């Protein structure tokens, strides 16, 4: 990712299913620290987890 030829790069796992626009992800990654978003394992407490570095 550090050698990406683009100003902004989004890494998606190979098994990721994109079901809509990801344009908002590009607008969110405007800082040098970046942003990471992950889905917790599926269970009754599953939720979206945002981790800002």
C-alpha positions in Angstrom: 0.0 0.0 0.0 2.9 2.4 0.6 3.9 2.0 -3.0 0.5 2.6 -4.4 0.7 4.9 -7.4 -2.5 6.7 -6.3 -3.1 9.5 -3.8 -5.7 7.4 -2.0 -5.9 3.6 -2.0 -8.5 1.4 -0.4 -7.6 -2.2 0.4 -10.5 -4.7 0.2 -10.2 -8.3 1.1 -10.5 -10.7 -1.8 -13.7 -12.2 -0.3 -15.3 -8.7 0.3 -18.7 -8.1 -1.4 -19.2 -4.5 -2.5 -23.0 -4.0 -2.6 -23.0 -0.2 -3.2 -21.0 2.8 -3.8 -17.7 3.1 -1.9 -17.1 6.7 -2.9 -17.6 7.8 0.8 -14.6 5.7 1.8 -12.4 7.9 -0.4 -13.7 11.1 1.2 -13.1 9.7 4.7 -9.4 8.8 4.1 -8.1 12.4 3.7 -5.7 12.4 6.6 -2.2 11.0 6.8 -3.0 8.6 9.6 -5.7 6.8 7.5 -8.7 4.9 8.7 -9.5 1.2 9.2 -13.0 -0.3 9.3 -13.8 -3.9 10.2 -16.8 -6.1 10.8 -16.8 -8.1 14.0 -17.4 -11.8 13.7 -21.0 -12.7 13.2 -22.8 -13.2 16.5 -25.6 -11.5 18.5 -23.2 -8.7 19.4 -21.8 -8.1 15.9 -21.4 -4.4 15.1 -19.3 -2.2 12.9 -16.0 -1.3 14.5 -14.2 1.9 13.5 -10.6 2.2 14.4 -8.8 5.5 13.7 -5.0 5.3 13.8 
